[in-house]
Each structure stands twice: as C-alpha cells, then as structure tokens.
Amino acid sequence: MTQEAHKRRLQDTLIISGTGVLAFSIWTLAKTALVLALIDERMLLSVVFLGAGIPLSVFYLVIGLLLLIDISARAFVGVSARAEGNGKKKGNAYLVVAALAALGNALTAIVVMSGAISTLTVLDVVVAAAIELTSLAALAMVVYCAISLRRMGRATG
C-alpha cells in the first residue's frame, strides 16, 4: 500500500470513528432519558441513597449536569476527529478528552462485567458491556488514527 493510500485510509477511519463517537453521545442522551423515565422512583431513591435528605430534584440536576458534560465531551471529540480526518488542523485537546472518555468506558465495562451492579440481569450485563466496549473501540480508533496521521505528516515534511 502506498503512503498516500495509507494516509487516506487513516483519514477515512478517523471520520468513521468520529461519527461513531458522535452517535454514542446521542445514545447516551437517549439511554439516560429512558432510564430516568422508566425507573421506579422508590428504586431510584434506594439506589442513590436519597433517604439522607437529598431532594430528588438535586439528584436530577446532578445527573443532568453530568449528562451535559459527557455529551459535550463526546461531541467535541467526534466533531474534531471528523474535521482532522477531512484535513483540518486540530489541537491535542480532543485527543486528551478522547483518552479520558475511553478510560471511563473501560472502567464502566469492568464494573458492569464484574457484577458490582447486582440489579443487572445477564442480558443487561452483556448488552451494557458490548455498548461500553464498542464506544471504547471507537475512541481508541480516534486516538490511534489521529496520532498515526500526525506522525505520517511529520515524516513527510
């Protein structure tokens, strides 16, 4: 494979992976909305220990802020990866955010697969682990392709 073909393949993979990261940001929003809409409020109170006097509205506010941060970070990574794949210069910030998000996905997958969340069925564990690992793979591909493209650019001039 020629160097130009290899560069084009890395750029295409970066665009596709960036699109995947964007899709996972939308999935995160949908998943959280469904869980909060469908979960029994008594179960929610027992799971998050809100019996200690923390109002449910505060819990929802914290979840909303965390959700906004997560979606914004993934959207930033996805848009930046797509832009770099299309030949635009991007800084290193999005790669740092991607690495942190990948670490979060890895830790979540470990927690889910270890059985630490006892309310999950076997099917829940398999589905949750598959989603976390797929998101991790997309983020890892973003980091790998971006670094490879940058190294290739430095080597050629």
N, C-alpha and C positions, 0 to 999 in steps of 0.2 A: 504494500500500500504506500502510495506516495505521501510525502509530508503534507501536501495540500489536502489530499483526501482524508488523512488522519485528522487534520485541523477541522475540516468540515464535519466529520463525524462527531468530534468532541463538541462543536458548536451546536449541532442538532440535538445531541444528548443533553446538553445544558438547557436548551429551550424546552425539551420534553420534560426533563426533571423539574425545571422551574414551574411549568404548567401543573405538574403533579403536586408540587408544594402548595400552589395556589388552590388546587382542588381540595387538598387536605384542610386548608384554612376554612373553606366553605363547609366541609364536612364537620369540622369542629363546632362551628356555629349551629348547624342543624342537629348534631348529636346532643349538644348541651341543652338546646331548646326542647328537644323531645324528652330528654331525661327529666328536666325540671317540670315539664307539663304533665308527664305520666306518672311520676313517682308519688307515692302516698306520703302526705305531709307528716304523718306520725313516724314513718320510717325515716324520712329526712331528718326530723328532729332527733331521733335516736342515733342516727349515723354520725351526725356532725356535733353531737353533744350540746345542742342549743338549750337544754334544760337549765343551763347555768345562768340564765338571764339574758342571753344574747338574743335580740329580736330577730325574727325570721327576715325582716326587711334588710337588716345589716348583712346577713348571710347572702341574700340575693345580690346586694350591692357589691360585695367582695367577689362573688362568682362572676358578676358582670364585668368588673374591672379586670380580673384575671383573664376572662374570655377576650376582652378587647385587646389586652396586651399580646396574648397568644395569636390571635387572628392578625393583628397588625404586624407582628414579627414574621409570621409565615408569608403574609402578603408581600412584605418588604423583600424577603429572600426570593420569593417566586418571581416578582417583577424584576428585581435586579439580575437574577440568573438569566431570565429571558432576554433582558437588554444586553448583557455581556455575550450571550450566545449569538445575538444579532450584530456583534462587533462594536458595541459601545463600551467605553472605558468605565469601569466601576471600581470603587474602593474596596478595601478589605472588610469593612464593617459588616456587610451582608454575609460574608463567609464566617465571621465570628458568631453572628446570630444563628446561622445555619448549624454550626457546630454545637452551640448551646441547645438548640432545639433538638438536634439529633441525640444529644446526651439525655435530654428529657424524655424522648421517645424510648431510648434504651432502658432507662430506669423504670419507666412505666411498664414496659414489656416484662421486665424482670419481676416487678411487683405483681403483675397480673398472673404471670406463669408460675410464680412461687406459691400461689394460693393464699396470699396475705389478705385478699378480699374474700371473706368467707361467704358472702351472699351471692357470688357468681356461680352459675351452673357451668358444666364442662363446655357446653356450646358457647356460652358467654366468654369463657376464657380463650377458647380457640379463635373466636371472631375478634375479640379485643387484641389479642396478641398478633394476629395476622395484620390488623389495621396498623398497629404501632410499628411493627417490623417493616411494613410497606412504606410508611411515612419515613422511617429511619433510612431505608434504602434510597428513597428519592432525595433526601437531604444529603446523604453520603455521596450520591452521584453528582449533586450540585457542587459540593466541595471538591471532589476529585477532578471533575471536568474543568472547573474554573482554574484550579491550580495547574493542571496539565496544559491548558491553553496559554496561561501566563508564562510558564516555563518554555513552551514552544516559541512564544513570541520573543522572549529574551534570547533564545538560542539563535534565532534567525535574524535578529537585528533589532 
